[in-house]
Amino acid sequence: MLPALNHSEICESLGTYFQRDPSIQVILVGLVFARPEARLAGEQILLSIAYFHLRSGKHVNFYFAGFKQGQALTRKAVSPARDRLGPHGDWAFSDEEFNTFRAEMESRTRWRYSGGTDLVVMNGLNDTPQRGRLDFSTAIAVNLDAAIADGLFPNASMLFERVFQFGESCDGVDPTWGLSDALGLKAGAAALLEVVLSAAPEAVRKSARGVRHFAVKDISKTAR
């Protein structure tokens, strides 16, 4: 669980991660758009940052838009105990930085912010020297407010847990996770989708309500 102010910062963070273990070629990346005043974000996500950081494991990195550690920006949002969150310490949130990051991601992709609490999951790839790369061609974008309201999950923690479990099942070089080629990338994202949806009630999972919330999409600008 890491704060993030822009796309470049995320790519640099991934580059540092891959340099520590060059054998790892891919990591699950989640971009979390969670403004502290939003009820779901405040009650279900931000208060559990310390736990999510410990739980996310080696092959999952979630980046929180608009947050920065160790500095007071617009307002203090999250102050977990340092012994639980390790080097990350206190986090602060900036409305301006959040909006700037939102605009940047919308300019780089076909994704659009819902206005609520959103999660966009994709692969982070180790194919650029000193920097990682976000693969927008196989993304799963979820508006958490709508998915929970429609009964797919009782809370955000259950969705996050499914993503963490999927990350644990992969070793960072397994081609079934989508490393071998473009077809593999799509298969890997589809496998993640199956894991995520496995927690939803069967009736909801197979309904139109379930389908509309989760789909593997190419959100890159070049998508047709």
C-alpha positions in Angstrom: 0.0 0.0 0.0 1.7 3.1 -1.3 0.8 6.8 -1.7 0.9 8.1 -5.3 0.8 11.6 -6.8 1.3 10.8 -10.5 1.9 8.1 -13.2 5.7 8.7 -13.3 6.0 8.2 -9.5 4.3 4.8 -9.8 6.6 3.7 -12.6 9.7 4.8 -10.6 8.3 2.9 -7.6 7.8 -0.2 -9.7 11.3 0.2 -11.1 12.8 0.2 -7.6 10.8 -2.9 -6.7 12.0 -4.8 -9.8 15.6 -3.8 -9.2 15.5 -5.4 -5.8 14.5 -8.8 -7.4 15.2 -8.8 -11.2 13.7 -12.3 -11.4 10.2 -10.8 -10.9 8.8 -9.7 -14.2 5.2 -8.8 -13.3 3.4 -7.5 -10.3 -0.3 -6.8 -9.7 -1.0 -3.1 -9.5 -4.1 -1.5 -8.1 -4.8 2.2 -8.5 -7.1 3.3 -5.7 -9.1 6.5 -6.0 -10.5 7.0 -2.5 -11.2 10.5 -1.2 -11.2 10.5 2.6 -14.6 12.2 2.9 -16.3 9.4 0.9 -18.1 7.1 3.4 -16.9 3.9 1.8 -13.3 5.1 1.6 -13.2 6.5 5.1 -15.0 3.5 6.8 -13.8 0.5 4.9 -10.4 1.3 3.3 -8.4 4.1 4.8 -8.8 2.9 8.4 -7.4 -0.5 7.3 -4.3 0.8 5.4 -1.9 -0.7 7.9 -3.5 -4.2 7.6 -3.8 -4.0 3.9 -0.1 -3.1 3.7 0.9 -6.2 5.6 -1.6 -8.4 3.8 -0.9 -7.4 0.2 2.3 -9.5 0.1 5.1 -9.6 -2.4 3.3 -9.5 -5.7 0.6 -6.9 -5.1 1.1 -3.1 -4.9 -1.9 -0.8 -4.4 -1.2 2.9 -5.0 -3.5 5.5 -3.5 -4.2 8.6 -5.6 -3.7 12.0 -4.0 -1.8 10.7 -0.9 1.7 11.6 0.1 3.6 10.3 3.1 5.4 12.4 5.8 4.0 15.8 4.7 1.0 17.8 5.7 -0.8 18.6 2.4 -4.4 19.7 2.4 -5.4 17.6 5.4 -4.2 14.7 7.4 -6.2 11.6 6.4 -4.5 8.5 7.7 -2.1 8.2 10.7 -1.6 4.5 11.4 0.9 3.4 14.0 4.4 3.4 12.6 5.3 0.0 14.0 2.4 -1.5 11.9 3.0 0.3 8.7 6.8 0.3 8.8 8.6 3.0 6.8 5.4 4.5 5.3 4.5 6.4 8.5 1.8 9.0 8.4 -0.1 9.8 5.2 -1.7 13.1 4.1 -4.2 13.8 1.4 -4.5 16.6 -1.1 -7.7 17.3 -3.1 -5.5 19.1 -5.7 -3.1 16.3 -6.1 -5.9 13.8 -6.3 -7.6 15.7 -9.1 -4.3 16.2 -11.0 -3.7 12.4 -10.9 -7.3 11.7 -11.9 -6.9 14.0 -14.9 -3.6 12.5 -15.9 -5.0 8.9 -15.8 -8.0 10.0 -17.9 -5.6 11.6 -20.4 -3.5 8.5 -20.6 -6.4 6.0 -20.8 -10.0 5.5 -21.7 -10.9 5.0 -18.0 -13.1 7.7 -16.4 -13.4 8.4 -12.7 -16.8 7.5 -11.3 -16.8 10.3 -8.7 -16.9 7.7 -5.9 -14.4 5.1 -4.7 -12.7 3.3 -7.6 -10.2 0.5 -8.0 -8.3 -0.2 -11.2 -6.3 -3.4 -11.3 -3.7 -4.2 -13.9 -0.2 -5.7 -14.5 2.9 -3.7 -13.7 5.7 -5.0 -16.1 9.4 -5.1 -15.7 10.4 -4.3 -19.3 11.8 -0.8 -19.0 15.2 -0.1 -17.6 15.0 1.6 -14.2 11.3 2.0 -14.4 8.3 -0.3 -14.4 5.4 0.0 -16.9 1.7 -0.1 -16.3 -0.1 -2.3 -18.8 -3.4 -0.7 -19.5 -4.4 -3.3 -22.1 -5.8 -5.8 -19.6 -7.3 -3.8 -16.7 -10.2 -4.5 -14.4 -11.9 -1.2 -13.3 -14.4 -1.3 -10.5 -16.6 1.4 -8.9 -16.7 -0.1 -5.4 -19.7 1.9 -4.3 -21.9 0.4 -7.1 -20.5 -3.1 -6.8 -21.2 -3.2 -3.0 -24.6 -1.6 -3.5 -25.5 -4.3 -6.0 -24.6 -7.1 -3.6 -21.4 -8.4 -5.2 -19.5 -7.9 -1.9 -20.6 -6.9 1.5 -17.5 -4.7 1.9 -14.3 -3.5 0.1 -12.1 -5.7 2.3 -13.5 -8.9 0.7 -12.7 -7.6 -2.8 -9.2 -6.6 -1.7 -8.6 -10.0 -0.1 -9.4 -11.8 -3.4 -6.9 -9.7 -5.2 -4.3 -10.4 -2.5 -5.0 -14.2 -2.7 -4.5 -14.1 -6.5 -1.2 -12.3 -6.0 -0.1 -15.0 -3.5 -0.8 -17.7 -6.1 1.7 -16.2 -8.6 5.4 -16.2 -8.3 6.1 -13.2 -10.6 7.4 -15.3 -13.5 4.5 -17.8 -14.1 3.3 -17.5 -17.7 -0.2 -18.5 -16.6 -0.3 -15.1 -14.9 0.0 -13.5 -18.3 3.6 -13.1 -19.2 4.2 -15.1 -22.3 2.4 -12.9 -24.9 -0.6 -10.7 -25.4 -3.0 -13.7 -25.3 -1.4 -14.7 -22.0 -1.9 -11.3 -20.5 -5.6 -11.5 -21.3 -5.8 -15.0 -19.8 -4.1 -13.9 -16.7 -6.5 -11.0 -16.2 -9.4 -13.3 -16.9 -8.0 -15.7 -14.2 -7.9 -12.8 -11.7 -11.5 -11.9 -12.6 -12.6 -15.4 -11.8 -10.9 -15.3 -8.4 -12.5 -11.9 -7.6 -16.0 -13.0 -8.7 -15.8 -16.3 -6.8 -16.6 -14.4 -3.6 -19.8 -13.0 -4.9 -23.1 -14.8 -4.4 -23.8 -17.0 -7.4 -27.1 -15.4 -8.3 -25.5 -11.9 -8.4 -22.4 -13.2 -10.1 -24.4 -14.6 -13.0 -26.8 -11.6 -13.3 -26.5 -8.6 -15.4 -25.7 -6.6 -12.3 -22.6 -8.7 -11.7 -21.4 -8.7 -15.3 -21.5 -4.9 -15.6 -19.2 -4.3 -12.7 -16.3 -6.6 -13.6 -14.8 -7.1 -17.1 -11.3 -7.3 -18.5 -10.9 -4.2 -20.6 -8.3 -2.6 -22.7 -8.4 1.0 -21.4 -5.3 2.1 -23.3 -5.6 5.1 -25.7 -4.9 2.8 -28.6 -7.8 0.5 -27.9 -10.4 0.2 -30.6 
